[in-house]
Each structure stands twice: as structure tokens, then as C-alpha cells.
Amino acid sequence: MTKTNRHGEYFVDSNGCPAERVVIGGTDVVIHYDDIPESDVTTVNGIPCTTPLRTVIDLAPQLGRDDLALMVRDCLDRGLFTADEALARVVEPDIRTRRGATLLRQILSDPSTRA
């Protein structure tokens, strides 16, 4: 369900979290609202952002299986996270029921992704 307000459009994103589509300076921006644990936050050039693993989990529902597998393989190859770290994170209570965590578990269960 979407609902429009004077600022933009509210909706539920592909992870089941509230989101809002707004225009800032002529650019369409989607703002996602979520409680993110400190373990999923890192700082890059002084800017707080989600870790690569959390970013993959959050983006997974928006990607096709092949694109998600490529993204995961790239992250593993670059050492951004390990398969064991990812498997441990996607079963934690705060994230295990998210669609992205389920999709990532499926990708990691394929031996070709982890090879």
C-alpha cells in the first residue's frame, strides 16, 4: 500500500520496512526507515553506512538470482565478508525472516557461489 503526503509517497520496501519516496533538489530519493544494529554499520570517509554484508542483504530482494550470485561472489572475492560470516548473520533473530536474508542463504547454499 502506498500513501501520499505533502512531502512524498510512503510505502513498504522489499524488506518489509517503511520507506518514503521524496524529491530533493530535483532528484528522486528513497528513504528507508529501519533499526540497524551497530554491528551492521561502518564508516567510510567519515560517513556512516551499512556494512557490505548488510547492504547485500538489503538489496537482495531487488535483484535477480544471477545478479545476486554475482554480487555475493564479488564480495567474497574482494574479502568484504566471508561465506561463514554471511551464514552466521542471516540466521540471527533480528534478520533471519527478512526476504534478503532468505535469498542470501539460498545463494550461499549453492557450492558454486562459495567456490
N, C-alpha and C positions, 0 to 999 in steps of 0.2 A: 504494500500500500504506500502510495506517496501522498504527501500533504504539502501544499504550498503555503509559505508565509510571506511576509513582506521582504524578507532577505533572500529567500531561495526555496528550494524544494527539499523536504525531509523524506528519507526513505530508509529501508533496512538494507545493508550491504550484503554481499555474498557470504559473509561470515556470520550474519545474523546480528550485526551491530548497527546502532543508529548512525546515520550519515546525513550529510546536508550538501546539496549542490548549490554553490553560490558563484557570482561573478565578482572578481576582484581585479580592478584595473583593466577591465575588458577581457580578462582570462577566466574561463570556466575552471572552478576549483571544487574538488570533492573533499569534504572534511569528514573524517571517520572519528567516532567517539567510542573509546574503549578504555578499560582499565588494563594497563600494561605493566607487568611486574618489572622491577629494576633489572632482573636477570635478562630481560629481553630488550634492554636499552643500552646503547653505546653512544659514544661521542665521536664525531668526525669533524675535524677542523673547527672544534668548539660548538658544533651543532648537535644537540641530542637527536638521535634517530633510533629506529629499531635495528636489532642485530640482523645479519644476513639470514640466519635461520628463521627468525620471526617474520621477516619480510617475505620469505618463500612461503611460509605457512599462510600468511595473509593474502598473498597473490594467487596461490594455488587454485582457488575456485574460479578464477577468471581466465585460466589457461587451459588449453587442450592438453591431453595426456602427453603427447610428444614434446610439446613446448616445456611442460613442467619437468619432464625427464631430462631435457637438455639443460634447463636451469639448474636442476639439482646436480647433474653431472659436472657442470661448470663450477659450481660452488665447492663440490668435493675436490675437483682437480686443483682449484686455487687455494684449498686449505681454509676456506671460510668457515666451515664446520665439518665434522666427520659424520659418517653414517650412524655411528653409535651415539653421538651427541643428539642427532636428529631423532633417532628412535627413542631415546630417553625422554626428550622434550615432548614429543607428540602423545605420550601416554600420561603426562602429568594432568592432574584433575582439572586445572583451570583451562586446558586447551584441548583435551582429548576428544571432546564431542564436536569440535569445530570441523566444518567441512574440509578446510585446508589441511588440518592435521590428518584426517582420514585419507585424503588424496596423497599426502606425502608418505604415509605408512604404506600405501599401495605401491607407490613408485619405488620405495626403498626395499620392498619385498621382492622386487624383480632383480635377480642376480646381475643382470647386465648393467643396471644402474650403478651398482656398488663396485663393479669390477674395475 
